[in-house]
């Protein structure tokens, strides 16, 4: 059997990847801690404020509509 030592993404402990049934975590506890982070929306993708861009697009559409009416 292969033996690869990896670091648990939660507790940073080194463990044999193929001996853990909770891969990529070292234990059920670490797996559940990670799941809790997801359920509590602790992991988020940063999003820049697009409100200004939306306003600019709406303004351009409005100007185009006004120009088309003339």
Chimera marker file (.cmm) of the C-alpha trace (Angstrom):
<marker_set name="trace">
<marker id="1" x="0.000" y="0.000" z="0.000" r="1" g="1" b="0" radius="0.5"/>
<marker id="2" x="1.194" y="3.513" z="-0.803" r="1" g="1" b="0" radius="0.5"/>
<marker id="3" x="2.246" y="5.732" z="2.037" r="1" g="1" b="0" radius="0.5"/>
<marker id="4" x="1.939" y="9.481" z="1.599" r="1" g="1" b="0" radius="0.5"/>
<marker id="5" x="2.287" y="11.889" z="4.481" r="1" g="1" b="0" radius="0.5"/>
<marker id="6" x="0.142" y="15.006" z="4.195" r="1" g="1" b="0" radius="0.5"/>
<marker id="7" x="-0.885" y="17.844" z="6.480" r="1" g="1" b="0" radius="0.5"/>
<marker id="8" x="-4.452" y="18.088" z="7.732" r="1" g="1" b="0" radius="0.5"/>
<marker id="9" x="-5.979" y="21.323" z="6.397" r="1" g="1" b="0" radius="0.5"/>
<marker id="10" x="-7.681" y="21.928" z="9.738" r="1" g="1" b="0" radius="0.5"/>
<marker id="11" x="-5.261" y="21.081" z="12.571" r="1" g="1" b="0" radius="0.5"/>
<marker id="12" x="-2.031" y="21.004" z="10.510" r="1" g="1" b="0" radius="0.5"/>
<marker id="13" x="-1.084" y="17.583" z="11.921" r="1" g="1" b="0" radius="0.5"/>
<marker id="14" x="0.879" y="15.249" z="9.618" r="1" g="1" b="0" radius="0.5"/>
<marker id="15" x="-0.785" y="11.908" z="8.886" r="1" g="1" b="0" radius="0.5"/>
<marker id="16" x="-0.735" y="9.050" z="6.393" r="1" g="1" b="0" radius="0.5"/>
<marker id="17" x="-3.235" y="10.002" z="3.689" r="1" g="1" b="0" radius="0.5"/>
<marker id="18" x="-4.297" y="6.451" z="2.843" r="1" g="1" b="0" radius="0.5"/>
<marker id="19" x="-4.789" y="5.365" z="6.459" r="1" g="1" b="0" radius="0.5"/>
<marker id="20" x="-7.416" y="8.040" z="7.165" r="1" g="1" b="0" radius="0.5"/>
<marker id="21" x="-11.031" y="7.327" z="6.303" r="1" g="1" b="0" radius="0.5"/>
<marker id="22" x="-11.739" y="11.051" z="6.699" r="1" g="1" b="0" radius="0.5"/>
<marker id="23" x="-9.489" y="12.233" z="3.847" r="1" g="1" b="0" radius="0.5"/>
<marker id="24" x="-8.291" y="14.927" z="3.362" r="1" g="1" b="0" radius="0.5"/>
<marker id="25" x="-8.659" y="15.365" z="7.125" r="1" g="1" b="0" radius="0.5"/>
<marker id="26" x="-6.831" y="13.399" z="9.786" r="1" g="1" b="0" radius="0.5"/>
<marker id="27" x="-9.908" y="12.680" z="11.905" r="1" g="1" b="0" radius="0.5"/>
<marker id="28" x="-13.668" y="12.901" z="12.056" r="1" g="1" b="0" radius="0.5"/>
<marker id="29" x="-13.344" y="15.886" z="14.393" r="1" g="1" b="0" radius="0.5"/>
<marker id="30" x="-11.375" y="17.889" z="11.803" r="1" g="1" b="0" radius="0.5"/>
<marker id="31" x="-13.857" y="16.905" z="9.093" r="1" g="1" b="0" radius="0.5"/>
<marker id="32" x="-16.795" y="18.089" z="11.228" r="1" g="1" b="0" radius="0.5"/>
<marker id="33" x="-15.058" y="21.351" z="12.128" r="1" g="1" b="0" radius="0.5"/>
<marker id="34" x="-14.637" y="22.058" z="8.410" r="1" g="1" b="0" radius="0.5"/>
<marker id="35" x="-18.255" y="21.115" z="7.704" r="1" g="1" b="0" radius="0.5"/>
<marker id="36" x="-19.344" y="23.510" z="10.452" r="1" g="1" b="0" radius="0.5"/>
<marker id="37" x="-17.391" y="26.308" z="8.781" r="1" g="1" b="0" radius="0.5"/>
<marker id="38" x="-19.258" y="25.668" z="5.527" r="1" g="1" b="0" radius="0.5"/>
<marker id="39" x="-22.655" y="25.492" z="7.228" r="1" g="1" b="0" radius="0.5"/>
<marker id="40" x="-22.028" y="28.713" z="9.176" r="1" g="1" b="0" radius="0.5"/>
<marker id="41" x="-20.925" y="30.366" z="5.926" r="1" g="1" b="0" radius="0.5"/>
<marker id="42" x="-17.462" y="30.874" z="7.371" r="1" g="1" b="0" radius="0.5"/>
<marker id="43" x="-15.896" y="30.327" z="3.969" r="1" g="1" b="0" radius="0.5"/>
<marker id="44" x="-16.695" y="33.143" z="1.582" r="1" g="1" b="0" radius="0.5"/>
<marker id="45" x="-15.464" y="34.222" z="-1.798" r="1" g="1" b="0" radius="0.5"/>
<marker id="46" x="-14.428" y="37.875" z="-1.678" r="1" g="1" b="0" radius="0.5"/>
<marker id="47" x="-16.542" y="40.004" z="-3.980" r="1" g="1" b="0" radius="0.5"/>
<marker id="48" x="-15.754" y="43.537" z="-4.995" r="1" g="1" b="0" radius="0.5"/>
<marker id="49" x="-18.513" y="46.097" z="-4.787" r="1" g="1" b="0" radius="0.5"/>
<marker id="50" x="-20.197" y="46.072" z="-8.179" r="1" g="1" b="0" radius="0.5"/>
<marker id="51" x="-22.900" y="48.591" z="-7.301" r="1" g="1" b="0" radius="0.5"/>
<marker id="52" x="-21.040" y="51.419" z="-9.048" r="1" g="1" b="0" radius="0.5"/>
<marker id="53" x="-20.619" y="49.313" z="-12.185" r="1" g="1" b="0" radius="0.5"/>
<marker id="54" x="-24.314" y="48.411" z="-12.162" r="1" g="1" b="0" radius="0.5"/>
<marker id="55" x="-25.241" y="52.091" z="-11.828" r="1" g="1" b="0" radius="0.5"/>
<marker id="56" x="-22.981" y="53.014" z="-14.749" r="1" g="1" b="0" radius="0.5"/>
<marker id="57" x="-24.486" y="50.304" z="-16.950" r="1" g="1" b="0" radius="0.5"/>
<marker id="58" x="-28.030" y="51.406" z="-16.095" r="1" g="1" b="0" radius="0.5"/>
<marker id="59" x="-27.115" y="55.022" z="-16.880" r="1" g="1" b="0" radius="0.5"/>
<marker id="60" x="-25.671" y="54.035" z="-20.262" r="1" g="1" b="0" radius="0.5"/>
<marker id="61" x="-28.802" y="52.037" z="-21.103" r="1" g="1" b="0" radius="0.5"/>
<marker id="62" x="-30.973" y="54.968" z="-20.100" r="1" g="1" b="0" radius="0.5"/>
<marker id="63" x="-28.933" y="57.339" z="-22.290" r="1" g="1" b="0" radius="0.5"/>
<marker id="64" x="-29.117" y="54.933" z="-25.221" r="1" g="1" b="0" radius="0.5"/>
<marker id="65" x="-32.904" y="54.641" z="-24.848" r="1" g="1" b="0" radius="0.5"/>
<marker id="66" x="-33.238" y="58.432" z="-24.768" r="1" g="1" b="0" radius="0.5"/>
<marker id="67" x="-31.073" y="58.770" z="-27.869" r="1" g="1" b="0" radius="0.5"/>
<marker id="68" x="-33.094" y="56.114" z="-29.698" r="1" g="1" b="0" radius="0.5"/>
<marker id="69" x="-36.334" y="57.989" z="-28.973" r="1" g="1" b="0" radius="0.5"/>
<marker id="70" x="-34.982" y="61.165" z="-30.610" r="1" g="1" b="0" radius="0.5"/>
<link id1="1" id2="2" r="1" g="1" b="0" radius="0.2"/>
<link id1="2" id2="3" r="1" g="1" b="0" radius="0.2"/>
<link id1="3" id2="4" r="1" g="1" b="0" radius="0.2"/>
<link id1="4" id2="5" r="1" g="1" b="0" radius="0.2"/>
<link id1="5" id2="6" r="1" g="1" b="0" radius="0.2"/>
<link id1="6" id2="7" r="1" g="1" b="0" radius="0.2"/>
<link id1="7" id2="8" r="1" g="1" b="0" radius="0.2"/>
<link id1="8" id2="9" r="1" g="1" b="0" radius="0.2"/>
<link id1="9" id2="10" r="1" g="1" b="0" radius="0.2"/>
<link id1="10" id2="11" r="1" g="1" b="0" radius="0.2"/>
<link id1="11" id2="12" r="1" g="1" b="0" radius="0.2"/>
<link id1="12" id2="13" r="1" g="1" b="0" radius="0.2"/>
<link id1="13" id2="14" r="1" g="1" b="0" radius="0.2"/>
<link id1="14" id2="15" r="1" g="1" b="0" radius="0.2"/>
<link id1="15" id2="16" r="1" g="1" b="0" radius="0.2"/>
<link id1="16" id2="17" r="1" g="1" b="0" radius="0.2"/>
<link id1="17" id2="18" r="1" g="1" b="0" radius="0.2"/>
<link id1="18" id2="19" r="1" g="1" b="0" radius="0.2"/>
<link id1="19" id2="20" r="1" g="1" b="0" radius="0.2"/>
<link id1="20" id2="21" r="1" g="1" b="0" radius="0.2"/>
<link id1="21" id2="22" r="1" g="1" b="0" radius="0.2"/>
<link id1="22" id2="23" r="1" g="1" b="0" radius="0.2"/>
<link id1="23" id2="24" r="1" g="1" b="0" radius="0.2"/>
<link id1="24" id2="25" r="1" g="1" b="0" radius="0.2"/>
<link id1="25" id2="26" r="1" g="1" b="0" radius="0.2"/>
<link id1="26" id2="27" r="1" g="1" b="0" radius="0.2"/>
<link id1="27" id2="28" r="1" g="1" b="0" radius="0.2"/>
<link id1="28" id2="29" r="1" g="1" b="0" radius="0.2"/>
<link id1="29" id2="30" r="1" g="1" b="0" radius="0.2"/>
<link id1="30" id2="31" r="1" g="1" b="0" radius="0.2"/>
<link id1="31" id2="32" r="1" g="1" b="0" radius="0.2"/>
<link id1="32" id2="33" r="1" g="1" b="0" radius="0.2"/>
<link id1="33" id2="34" r="1" g="1" b="0" radius="0.2"/>
<link id1="34" id2="35" r="1" g="1" b="0" radius="0.2"/>
<link id1="35" id2="36" r="1" g="1" b="0" radius="0.2"/>
<link id1="36" id2="37" r="1" g="1" b="0" radius="0.2"/>
<link id1="37" id2="38" r="1" g="1" b="0" radius="0.2"/>
<link id1="38" id2="39" r="1" g="1" b="0" radius="0.2"/>
<link id1="39" id2="40" r="1" g="1" b="0" radius="0.2"/>
<link id1="40" id2="41" r="1" g="1" b="0" radius="0.2"/>
<link id1="41" id2="42" r="1" g="1" b="0" radius="0.2"/>
<link id1="42" id2="43" r="1" g="1" b="0" radius="0.2"/>
<link id1="43" id2="44" r="1" g="1" b="0" radius="0.2"/>
<link id1="44" id2="45" r="1" g="1" b="0" radius="0.2"/>
<link id1="45" id2="46" r="1" g="1" b="0" radius="0.2"/>
<link id1="46" id2="47" r="1" g="1" b="0" radius="0.2"/>
<link id1="47" id2="48" r="1" g="1" b="0" radius="0.2"/>
<link id1="48" id2="49" r="1" g="1" b="0" radius="0.2"/>
<link id1="49" id2="50" r="1" g="1" b="0" radius="0.2"/>
<link id1="50" id2="51" r="1" g="1" b="0" radius="0.2"/>
<link id1="51" id2="52" r="1" g="1" b="0" radius="0.2"/>
<link id1="52" id2="53" r="1" g="1" b="0" radius="0.2"/>
<link id1="53" id2="54" r="1" g="1" b="0" radius="0.2"/>
<link id1="54" id2="55" r="1" g="1" b="0" radius="0.2"/>
<link id1="55" id2="56" r="1" g="1" b="0" radius="0.2"/>
<link id1="56" id2="57" r="1" g="1" b="0" radius="0.2"/>
<link id1="57" id2="58" r="1" g="1" b="0" radius="0.2"/>
<link id1="58" id2="59" r="1" g="1" b="0" radius="0.2"/>
<link id1="59" id2="60" r="1" g="1" b="0" radius="0.2"/>
<link id1="60" id2="61" r="1" g="1" b="0" radius="0.2"/>
<link id1="61" id2="62" r="1" g="1" b="0" radius="0.2"/>
<link id1="62" id2="63" r="1" g="1" b="0" radius="0.2"/>
<link id1="63" id2="64" r="1" g="1" b="0" radius="0.2"/>
<link id1="64" id2="65" r="1" g="1" b="0" radius="0.2"/>
<link id1="65" id2="66" r="1" g="1" b="0" radius="0.2"/>
<link id1="66" id2="67" r="1" g="1" b="0" radius="0.2"/>
<link id1="67" id2="68" r="1" g="1" b="0" radius="0.2"/>
<link id1="68" id2="69" r="1" g="1" b="0" radius="0.2"/>
<link id1="69" id2="70" r="1" g="1" b="0" radius="0.2"/>
</marker_set>
